[in-house]
Amino acid sequence: MHRSGFVNIIGNPNVGKSTLMNAFVGEKLSIITSKAQTTRHRILGIVNGEDFQMILSDTPGIIKPAYELQTSMMDFVKSAFEDADVLLYMVEIGEKALKDEEFFKKIKNSKIPVLLLLNKIDTSDQQVLEEQIQYWQEQLPNVEIHPISALENFNVKEVFERILELLPEGPPYYPKDQLTDKPERFFVNETIREKILLYYKKEIPYSVEVETEEFLEDEDIIRIRSVIMVERDTQKGIIIGHKGSALKKVGVEARKDLEKFFAKQVHIELYVKVNKNWRSNAQQLRRFGYNG
């Protein structure tokens, strides 16, 4: 008997969705930073076993969109409801509801199994935890509640086993040696973007998109040329930094992560270009893989 199916993770920004998916997959597929809204796409991570294939989908945190890019991000979340065999609704201790009532109703009326994962319980005590479980049982009587700590790996294995039990019988959707549906350039872009989220403040990280123009792989080295797009000239100056120091730091840190990811030496060149108002331009968004 072989089980296979799509397991989609939804929730507010910054509740630990990417951390959980990476714990399941065992590879750093999704950006993890302490800033909200780091995931912009649906990222599939594939976990294969002899008798199962679990296809995990990490989605952007649920927000009320303020501009075209965010509308596109929420379209990824909507699609997560449409093809899921199991839905993981992730909340953290102290949270009361999704930022979008429409999504909350969808969870309430879901015809597929929903596991509510109460994350970050390592930051709480027993009494608060019990109150939270009771609260969610009243709000969503149709869901299974599992307290976890994705960061500390607490109860993660148990949740994984439970998902396996809920997966329908069927053949694998992807080749068994495949880890994700995304190409190599996607992970280069995301790794560079993660470093920008970590090292720059205020609006800068959210105004940035990364495009890898060259990815040449030889036997012992990968040569990468990537462009960091910003919306304004002032942002370009901040990204580059004094005598190029800030940009160099991003390149060095991204290279370290990519060498681990690809298990190979990496040479990376970074450039910065101004692409005015790309976040509100439908044509540009399509080019970067949004509004797909």
RODO-2510 file (C-alpha; in nm, 4 decimals, decimal comma):
residues 292
     n   res          X          Y          Z
     1     m     0,0000     0,0000     0,0000
     2     h     0,1390     0,3405    -0,1022
     3     r     0,0083     0,6738     0,0269
     4     s     0,0597     1,0108    -0,1394
     5     g    -0,0941     1,3532    -0,1112
     6     f    -0,0648     1,7305    -0,0777
     7     v    -0,0234     1,8780     0,2706
     8     n    -0,0638     2,2554     0,2718
     9     i     0,0485     2,4800     0,5577
    10     i    -0,1405     2,8060     0,6163
    11     g    -0,1452     3,0691     0,8919
    12     n    -0,0684     3,4308     0,9794
    13     p     0,2769     3,5731     0,9003
    14     n     0,5682     3,4569     1,1119
    15     v     0,3980     3,1710     1,3011
    16     g     0,6653     2,9166     1,2015
    17     k     0,5286     2,7627     0,8792
    18     s     0,8639     2,7613     0,7008
    19     t     1,0447     2,6252     1,0084
    20     l     0,7989     2,3357     1,0247
    21     m     0,8267     2,2525     0,6557
    22     n     1,2050     2,2560     0,6709
    23     a     1,1917     2,0251     0,9769
    24     f     0,9734     1,7815     0,7799
    25     v     1,1811     1,7942     0,4612
    26     g     1,5204     1,8038     0,6317
    27     e     1,6496     2,0736     0,3963
    28     k     1,6365     2,4513     0,4110
    29     l     1,3812     2,5068     0,1347
    30     s     1,1927     2,8051     0,2773
    31     i     1,3348     3,1328     0,3986
    32     i     1,3343     3,1526     0,7778
    33     t     1,3841     3,4931     0,9372
    34     s     1,2243     3,6781     1,2254
    35     k     1,0676     3,9299     0,9848
    36     a     0,7068     3,8822     0,8766
    37     q     0,6065     3,8091     0,5154
    38     t     0,9298     3,6387     0,4157
    39     t     0,7599     3,3695     0,2062
    40     r     0,6153     3,5107    -0,1163
    41     h     0,5463     3,1979    -0,3200
    42     r     0,4055     2,8523    -0,2589
    43     i     0,7099     2,6348    -0,2099
    44     l     0,6736     2,2599    -0,2424
    45     g     0,8922     2,0296    -0,0352
    46     i     0,8695     1,6596    -0,1132
    47     v     0,9274     1,3941     0,1537
    48     n     0,9657     1,0417     0,0177
    49     g     0,9504     0,7080     0,1969
    50     e     0,9297     0,3537     0,0680
    51     d     0,5504     0,3495     0,0996
    52     f     0,4626     0,7208     0,0901
    53     q     0,5162     1,0575    -0,0775
    54     m     0,4183     1,3677     0,1205
    55     i     0,4108     1,6891    -0,0822
    56     l     0,4308     1,9843     0,1551
    57     s     0,3377     2,3342     0,0554
    58     d     0,4525     2,6377     0,2531
    59     t     0,2436     2,9460     0,1751
    60     p     0,2773     3,3209     0,2420
    61     g     0,1411     3,4419     0,5746
    62     i    -0,2205     3,5576     0,5507
    63     i    -0,2548     3,9364     0,5317
    64     k    -0,4958     4,1953     0,3940
    65     p    -0,3219     4,2938     0,0669
    66     a    -0,1998     4,6526     0,0354
    67     y    -0,0533     4,6357    -0,3178
    68     e    -0,0441     4,4109    -0,6254
    69     l     0,2387     4,1844    -0,5021
    70     q     0,0493     4,1047    -0,1813
    71     t    -0,2692     4,0271    -0,3789
    72     s    -0,0669     3,7781    -0,5807
    73     m     0,0749     3,6294    -0,2581
    74     m    -0,2790     3,5740    -0,1256
    75     d    -0,3717     3,3980    -0,4520
    76     f    -0,1078     3,1369    -0,3607
    77     v    -0,2860     3,0883    -0,0261
    78     k    -0,6264     3,0495    -0,1937
    79     s    -0,4859     2,7797    -0,4207
    80     a    -0,3584     2,5946    -0,1107
    81     f    -0,7209     2,5270    -0,0118
    82     e    -0,8048     2,3873    -0,3536
    83     d    -0,5580     2,0995    -0,3876
    84     a    -0,4919     1,9928    -0,0260
    85     d    -0,5489     1,6386     0,0995
    86     v    -0,4585     1,7542     0,4520
    87     l    -0,4543     2,1150     0,5733
    88     l    -0,2187     2,2301     0,8493
    89     y    -0,3467     2,5499     1,0135
    90     m    -0,0626     2,6919     1,2178
    91     v    -0,1158     2,9340     1,5055
    92     e     0,1112     3,0485     1,7854
    93     i     0,0430     3,0818     2,1547
    94     g    -0,1692     3,3920     2,2226
    95     e    -0,3090     3,4180     1,8720
    96     k    -0,6843     3,4512     1,8292
    97     a    -0,7726     3,4331     1,4585
    98     l    -0,6554     3,4658     1,1003
    99     k    -0,6099     3,8159     0,9624
   100     d    -0,8719     3,7288     0,6997
   101     e    -1,2216     3,6180     0,8043
   102     e    -1,2884     3,4515     0,4689
   103     f    -0,9998     3,2080     0,5178
   104     f    -1,1155     3,1357     0,8720
   105     k    -1,4610     3,0361     0,7436
   106     k    -1,2974     2,8062     0,4887
   107     i    -1,1131     2,6254     0,7681
   108     k    -1,4334     2,6002     0,9740
   109     n    -1,6236     2,4443     0,6834
   110     s    -1,3395     2,2336     0,5469
   111     k    -1,4325     1,8923     0,4060
   112     i    -1,0729     1,7698     0,4289
   113     p    -0,8828     1,6838     0,7521
   114     v    -0,7468     1,9936     0,9293
   115     l    -0,4731     1,9743     1,1928
   116     l    -0,4421     2,2894     1,4026
   117     l    -0,0796     2,3153     1,5111
   118     l    -0,0376     2,5298     1,8208
   119     n     0,3230     2,6403     1,7736
   120     k     0,5884     2,8011     1,9981
   121     i     0,4654     2,6195     2,3118
   122     d     0,8267     2,6395     2,4396
   123     t     0,7503     3,0082     2,5117
   124     s     0,4462     2,9240     2,7272
   125     d     0,3449     2,7425     3,0473
   126     q     0,0984     2,4570     3,1020
   127     q    -0,1942     2,6720     3,2174
   128     v    -0,1768     2,9066     2,9166
   129     l    -0,1414     2,6071     2,6859
   130     e    -0,4546     2,4423     2,8278
   131     e    -0,6505     2,7683     2,7935
   132     q    -0,5369     2,7990     2,4313
   133     i    -0,6381     2,4418     2,3474
   134     q    -0,9823     2,5017     2,4986
   135     y    -1,0201     2,8291     2,3056
   136     w    -0,9403     2,6655     1,9712
   137     q    -1,1627     2,3661     2,0430
   138     e    -1,4540     2,6090     2,0831
   139     q    -1,3607     2,8098     1,7719
   140     l    -1,2971     2,5128     1,5436
   141     p    -1,4670     2,1983     1,6745
   142     n    -1,3951     2,0138     1,3460
   143     v    -1,0122     2,0224     1,3741
   144     e    -0,7504     1,8116     1,5520
   145     i    -0,5279     2,0175     1,7832
   146     h    -0,1573     1,9359     1,8230
   147     p     0,0710     2,1503     2,0465
   148     i     0,4189     2,1716     1,8917
   149     s     0,7454     2,3628     1,8871
   150     a     0,8750     2,3583     1,5292
   151     l     1,1973     2,5300     1,6371
   152     e     1,2698     2,2836     1,9206
   153     n     1,1400     1,9872     1,7161
   154     f     0,8860     1,9043     1,9902
   155     n     0,5952     1,6832     1,8731
   156     v     0,7020     1,7352     1,5090
   157     k     0,7600     1,3618     1,4485
   158     e     0,4191     1,2770     1,6000
   159     v     0,2433     1,5285     1,3725
   160     f     0,4315     1,3878     1,0727
   161     e     0,3115     1,0334     1,1590
   162     r    -0,0468     1,1566     1,1972
   163     i    -0,0367     1,3261     0,8554
   164     l     0,0856     0,9993     0,7015
   165     e    -0,2189     0,8208     0,8462
   166     l    -0,4476     1,0795     0,6841
   167     l    -0,2918     1,0684     0,3352
   168     p    -0,4999     0,8898     0,0715
   169     e    -0,3748     0,5750    -0,0995
   170     g    -0,2194     0,6386    -0,4380
   171     p     0,1010     0,6369    -0,6476
   172     p     0,3682     0,9100    -0,6141
   173     y     0,3114     1,2371    -0,8019
   174     y     0,6836     1,3142    -0,8460
   175     p     0,9999     1,1058    -0,8977
   176     k     1,1106     0,9591    -0,5640
   177     d     1,4485     1,1350    -0,5673
   178     q     1,2942     1,4812    -0,6119
   179     l     1,3089     1,7238    -0,3181
   180     t     1,1107     2,0190    -0,4564
   181     d     0,9327     2,1464    -0,7664
   182     k     1,1454     2,4620    -0,7833
   183     p     1,4524     2,5092    -1,0073
   184     e     1,8017     2,5802    -0,8694
   185     r     1,7821     2,9508    -0,9586
   186     f     1,4766     2,9894    -0,7338
   187     f     1,6802     2,8803    -0,4293
   188     v     1,9668     3,1101    -0,5252
   189     n     1,7196     3,4029    -0,5403
   190     e     1,5582     3,3078    -0,2086
   191     t     1,8936     3,2646    -0,0314
   192     i     2,0091     3,6115    -0,1413
   193     r     1,6711     3,7566    -0,0433
   194     e     1,6982     3,5952     0,3000
   195     k     2,0317     3,7709     0,3607
   196     i     1,8765     4,1036     0,2579
   197     l     1,5914     4,0442     0,5048
   198     l     1,8469     3,9786     0,7769
   199     y     2,0893     4,2655     0,7118
   200     y     1,8709     4,5591     0,6049
   201     k     1,6022     4,7448     0,7969
   202     k     1,2676     4,9134     0,7331
   203     e     1,1183     4,9009     0,3847
   204     i     1,4311     4,7839     0,1996
   205     p     1,3773     4,4037     0,2209
   206     y     1,0175     4,4302     0,1021
   207     s     1,1156     4,6446    -0,1987
   208     v     1,3643     4,3843    -0,3219
   209     e     1,3344     4,1058    -0,5769
   210     v     1,6251     3,8904    -0,6910
   211     e     1,6764     3,7495    -1,0391
   212     t     1,9523     3,5015    -1,1223
   213     e     2,0662     3,5702    -1,4778
   214     e     2,3378     3,3069    -1,4907
   215     f     2,3694     2,9636    -1,3277
   216     l     2,6569     2,7657    -1,4793
   217     e     2,7435     2,4348    -1,3164
   218     d     3,0764     2,2620    -1,3786
   219     e     3,1984     1,9445    -1,2139
   220     d     3,3552     2,1209    -0,9158
   221     i     3,2070     2,4754    -0,9113
   222     i     2,8810     2,6648    -0,9737
   223     r     2,9118     3,0174    -1,1166
   224     i     2,6202     3,2462    -1,0394
   225     r     2,5368     3,6001    -1,1491
   226     s     2,2341     3,7546    -0,9782
   227     v     2,0676     4,0947    -0,9944
   228     i     1,9031     4,2562    -0,6920
   229     m     1,6102     4,4732    -0,8058
   230     v     1,5044     4,7733    -0,5966
   231     e     1,2354     5,0356    -0,6562
   232     r     1,4347     5,3561    -0,5992
   233     d     1,7872     5,4974    -0,6472
   234     t     1,8216     5,5653    -0,2729
   235     q     1,7533     5,1963    -0,2024
   236     k     2,0250     5,0975    -0,4481
   237     g     2,2782     5,3026    -0,2497
   238     i     2,1722     5,1409     0,0790
   239     i     2,1945     4,7878    -0,0644
   240     i     2,5469     4,8509    -0,1978
   241     g     2,6690     5,0282     0,1180
   242     h     2,9918     5,2229     0,1753
   243     k     3,2443     5,1139    -0,0906
   244     g     3,0289     4,8077    -0,1618
   245     s     3,0688     4,6651     0,1896
   246     a     2,7003     4,5809     0,2483
   247     l     2,6591     4,4054    -0,0864
   248     k     2,9796     4,2099    -0,0297
   249     k     2,8483     4,0834     0,3049
   250     v     2,5264     3,9598     0,1393
   251     g     2,7322     3,7807    -0,1264
   252     v     2,9653     3,6119     0,1244
   253     e     2,6811     3,4883     0,3484
   254     a     2,4681     3,3709     0,0530
   255     r     2,7654     3,1836    -0,0917
   256     k     2,8201     2,9946     0,2374
   257     d     2,4563     2,8766     0,2442
   258     l     2,4509     2,7855    -0,1256
   259     e     2,7703     2,5804    -0,0942
   260     k     2,5975     2,3791     0,1799
   261     f     2,2769     2,3471    -0,0236
   262     f     2,4462     2,2347    -0,3480
   263     a     2,7405     2,0551    -0,1752
   264     k     2,9756     2,2247    -0,4175
   265     q     3,1996     2,5315    -0,4446
   266     v     3,0054     2,8444    -0,5466
   267     h     3,1249     3,1680    -0,7065
   268     i     2,8651     3,4451    -0,6902
   269     e     2,8512     3,7924    -0,8473
   270     l     2,5843     4,0389    -0,7323
   271     y     2,4583     4,3520    -0,9072
   272     v     2,1928     4,6057    -0,8069
   273     k     1,9446     4,7601    -1,0525
   274     v     1,6547     5,0036    -1,0095
   275     n     1,3242     4,8656    -1,1386
   276     k     1,0748     5,1395    -1,0515
   277     n     0,7507     5,0308    -0,8752
   278     w     0,7892     4,6638    -0,9759
   279     r     0,5620     4,5557    -0,6854
   280     s     0,2624     4,7291    -0,8472
   281     n     0,3385     4,6353    -1,2070
   282     a     0,1462     4,3251    -1,3261
   283     q     0,3901     4,2611    -1,6126
   284     q     0,6933     4,2716    -1,3811
   285     l     0,5190     4,0507    -1,1236
   286     r     0,4497     3,7869    -1,3889
   287     r     0,8144     3,7988    -1,4872
   288     f     0,9115     3,7200    -1,1253
   289     g     0,6683     3,4295    -1,1034
   290     y     0,3750     3,6028    -0,9312
   291     n     0,0218     3,6338    -1,0689
   292     g     0,0895     3,2960    -1,2268
***
